[in-house]
Amino acid sequence: MISALQILPLEAGLAKSTLLVNAKYQSNRLDDWRDQEPGKMLHELRLGELANLNLIPQTPYYGTVDATPLFLILLIEYVNWTGDIELVKQLEGNVDQALKWIDIYANTEGNGFTYYAVKSPLGIYNHGWKDSPDSISRSDGTLAKQPIAVAEVQGYVYMAKRGLAPLLRQLGRKSDASRLEKEAGELKERFNRHFWMKDRKFFAQALDAEGVCDVISSNPAQCLWTGIIDQKYVKYLVDRIFRNDMFTEWGIRTLSSKERRYNPLGYHNGTVWPHDNSIITMGLRKYGFINEMSLLFTGMYEASRAFEGYRLPECFAGLARSEYGIPVKYPVACSPQAWASGTIPFMLTACLGIAPDALNNRLIINKPHLPSWLDNVQFNNVKVGNTLTDLNFRRMEEDTLVNVSKKSGDINVLIEY
């Protein structure tokens, strides 16, 4: 789903097929063996002898807390690019079931946050994108105890509910749209109150059965993309992720180098993940931190030059650029990997400031910014709805100018400097 989101400006068909396949496998029952609950989206599907004999739960397995809200976000963003409201009508039942899972089955503590807890004897312990057993922890080094509510997933749910509201209005469901907006507003207030760590001037990685997982991590930085961060806390968060213990100059670490569980080669405890950084980059754009966005894009682009064919791996070591000069490889990182491959396109989209609004026949370009190493970008056949637009971005000293060189179809291109 994240890979499809990353390349939406280039290819919307992958998003549609991803939505349809996930809708097909959406759970409709309870099954602890597969960590399955009604309305939940799958985590993993395996085929073969072990699966055929039911010796493993990946048939499919549903141990994921973020796939369900990401399904909704992908649908929203897909419609923003394509205007395909017919797909929303087709998947309306899936949307309702996904929302029901969020509100009922994932709200295990009754406080409006989205939690996870493993039930399958062969299930994975952590159900966020950081799904290794030791990825969620406290500053004293102890591991989080289930049920666990990770920061970024609260942001995904907020983003999903906010974005679904206008789509439901398109379907004539005004009261449901208003309800989702109200729930999103309440979640934002609740998140900023409970996840904000006043003493550390940062957001917690998670809430668990015993309280706050108070480490400094990249998890809440993804919340910038979702819009759930209250404006009064944004500068603190952005400043913190660019300090030396978090920013390697290639990218932002998954965990601060000052934390007890930090390991520059720990899978989710100090490595740099390109896709994680791409989501943070888009969040910096949304909150107007243009220089920081450019800095992160530049670091990741320069890191890519050290890998064959500019192919970013799944992750690389969280060792500082000033100390080693090149990004140190994670020994067994997947390469290629889809969401790593989508990182540079997503970061470029953030820098170009492109925001589609297909339902209103608009393409908005908000404060485009090319970093110092990139003088010119020619983006042809930008498809919004049934229209095509050619755009040329050119850097002039500190400014980036945009020229609409061709338009095909009825679309308003709005450029905001």
Residue, then its C-alpha position, 0 to 999 in steps of 0.5 A: m500500500i505504501s509503495a502504491l502511495q509513493i508512485l501515484p503521480l507516476e502510475a495510479g493503476l498499481a493503487k487500484s489493483t492493490l486496493l482490489v486485492n486487499a479488499k478481496y482478502q479483507s477478513n470477515r471472521l474471528d480466528d486467533w490462529r491467524d490474528q484475524e478479526p472482521g474488517k481487518m486487512l491482511h499482513e502476509l500470504r504464503l503459498g506452499e506445503l507448510a501453508n497447505l498443511n496449516l502448519i503456519p498462520q500465513t494463509p493469510y495472516y492478519g497480524t498488522v495494525d496499520a494495513t487497515p487504515l493504510f487501505l483507507i488512505l490509499l483509496i483517498e489518495y487514489v481518488n484525489w489523483t483519478g477522481d474514480i468515485e466509482l471505485v469508492k462505491q464498489l468498495e463502500g462495504n469494505v470501507d465500512q468494515a475497515l472503520k468498524w474494525i478500527d472503532i471496535y476490534a482495535n479499540t481494545e482499551g476503550n480510549g479511542f486509540t488503535y492497539y494491537a496484541v498477538k493471539s496466534p501462537l506463531g504470530i509476530y509480537n509487534h504489528g506496526w511496520k517496525d515488526s521485529p520483537d524488540s522494536i518497541s521499547r522504553s528508555d530503560g531498555t525494557l520492551a513494550k507490553q501488549p496491548i500496544a498503540v504505536a504513534e504513527v498508526q494513530g496518525y494513519v487513523y486520523m488521516a483516514k477519517r479526515g480524508l474519507a469524510p468528503l468521499l462519503r459526502q460524494l455518496g450522499r452520506k453526510s451524517d457519516a462524514s460529519r461523524l468521521e470529522k468529529e471523531a478525527g478531531e477528538l483523536k487529534e486532541r487525545f493524541n497530542r495530550h497523551f503521546w506528548m512527553k513534556d519532559r522530553k519535548f517529543f512524542a512517545q513511540a507508543l502507549d502500552a499496557e504499563g504506560v508510555c514507551d518514552v524513547i526518541s524514535s522515528n515513529p511519531a515523525q511519520c505523524l507529520w504526514t498524517g496531519i495529527i500533530d498539533q501546530k504548537y508541538v511541530k517545531y519541537l518534533v522537527d528540531r529533535i529529529f534533525r539532531n545528531d542522535m537521530f539524523t545521520e546526514w543520510g537519513i533519520r534513524t529509526l531510534s535515537s543513538k542515545e537510547r539503550r536499545y540503539n544499535p546502528l545495525g539493529y533492524h528497527n533500533g537504529t538503522v535508516w529506512p528509506h521509505d520511513n524517511s520518504i513519509i517524514t519528508m512528505g510530512l515536512r512538506k505538509y507542515g511547511f518545513i521546506n529546508e528540512m524537507s530538502l535536507l532529507f531529500t538531499g541526504m537520501y539521494e546522495a546515499s542512493r549514489a553509493f548503491e548500484g544503479y542508485r537502488l536504495p535497499e530496504c535499510f542501511a546502517g545508522l552510522a553517521r556520514s561524518e564518521y564513515g563517509i559512505p552509507v554502511k550496508y545492512p548485511v541482509a537488507c532486501s534489494p530491490q524492495a518496493w517501498a525503498s524503490g518508491t522513496i525517491p519518487f515520493m520525496l521528489t513529489a514532496c519537493l515539487g509540491i504537487a497536490p491533486d484534486a481530481l474531483n474538482n478538476r484541479l492540480i495544485i502546486n504549492k511552493p515548489h522547491l528544488p534542492s541545490w543539486l537539482d536545477n531542472v525537472q521535466f514532468n510530462n503527462v501528469k495525470v489528474g482525472n482524465t487530464l494530462t499536464d506537462l510541467n517544467f520546474r526550474r531552479m533560479e537561485e533560491d526560487t523554483l519556477v514552474n511552467v505549464s507547457k501543455k494541458s490536455g483536458d479541463i483542469n485548473v493548474l493553481i501555482e502557489y509561491 
